[in-house]
Amino acid sequence: MYRLDPDFFNLDYTLDCGQVFRWEKNGDWWTGVVGNNVIRLSQEEDSRELLIDSKLPPEFFSRYFRFDDDLSSIYESINRDLLIDRAINRYKGLRLIRQDPWECLISYMLATASSIPTIQKRIYLLSQIFGQELEDGYFSFPDPETLANADMSMLDLCKLGFRADRIKMAAEEVCSEELDFDALFRLEYKYARERLMRLRGIGEKVADCVLLFAFEKMESFPVDTHIRQIIQHYHIDDSYFETCTNLSCMGDWGREYFGRYCGYAQEYLYYQKRVEGFVSLY
């Protein structure tokens, strides 16, 4: 076990905000699976030091939790109004996580029209049946080859519904390199999104989530039910929406309004809405 002392970091907000699905909290400790590692983390209330029970080096966690992001500059960049100002001050230290592209892709394909507990259950079953056991009750995420060759009857045991054949097809594209993750990193945001949306079952929101959390596209602005409701409640009088009110326009608005780090703004607004609902600004 060892300690890290990162600036502007809140472990609870970062792991609870809905961007990752394989962490659970018991008492003061979070336990999660990242790659082939079971990791346990806690944060001291007074010193804010991060306690790490893992053989992984400090560099891993610095990259995973994006400690290289300058949150002070990001806050200054996105702080455009009272609503985001409140979210920044209430949930200060929430950081985006650099996720594994393959696991992130499948996780968000499983997340469509589902609650977070349901998503977590699907991922657990998928890992239990097709992954490798790392510790009692903890399993690695299955690799593309395993899911590409999976029998549909076994996939049905994971309670994926209509998503089962879609993740199998995605796995087949990854295995054949028809879907090239390295190319997605290199592509500009709009072209990377277009490529992801060629996969069956991936719309704008899922594509934006995957690009934001796994492919360094900070200009992604996923629009789900919470974000749509936020915009309709607080910003619908913006002249931007005089001629366009669909979800695509809301995403374009978010990119224009919050700028290059709009993905951070989205996560703060999403978490504030999910935890507190509509908040009073006066």
HELIX and SHEET records of a PDB file:
HELIX    1   1 LEU A   11  ASP A   16  1                                   6    
HELIX    2   2 PRO A   58  TYR A   64  1                                   7    
HELIX    3   3 LEU A   71  ILE A   78  1                                   8    
HELIX    4   4 LEU A   82  ARG A   90  1                                   9    
HELIX    5   5 PRO A  101  MET A  109  1                                   9    
HELIX    6   6 ILE A  116  PHE A  130  1                                  15    
HELIX    7   7 PRO A  144  ALA A  148  1                                   5    
HELIX    8   8 MET A  152  ASP A  156  1                                   5    
HELIX    9   9 ARG A  163  CYS A  175  1                                  13    
HELIX   10  10 PHE A  181  ARG A  186  1                                   6    
HELIX   11  11 TYR A  189  LEU A  196  1                                   8    
HELIX   12  12 GLU A  204  ALA A  214  1                                  11    
HELIX   13  13 THR A  225  ILE A  230  1                                   6    
HELIX   14  14 ILE A  231  HIS A  235  3                                   5    
HELIX   15  15 SER A  239  GLU A  242  5                                   4    
HELIX   16  16 LEU A  247  PHE A  258  1                                  12    
HELIX   17  17 GLY A  259  TYR A  261  5                                   3    
HELIX   18  18 CYS A  262  GLU A  276  1                                  15    
SHEET    1   A 5 TYR A   2  LEU A   4  0                                        
SHEET    2   A 5 LEU A  50  ASP A  53 -1                                        
SHEET    3   A 5 ASN A  37  GLN A  43 -1                                        
SHEET    4   A 5 TRP A  29  VAL A  34 -1                                        
SHEET    5   A 5 TRP A  23  ASN A  26 -1                                        
SHEET    1   B 2 GLU A 133  GLU A 135  0                                        
SHEET    2   B 2 TYR A 138  PHE A 139 -1                                        
END                                                                             
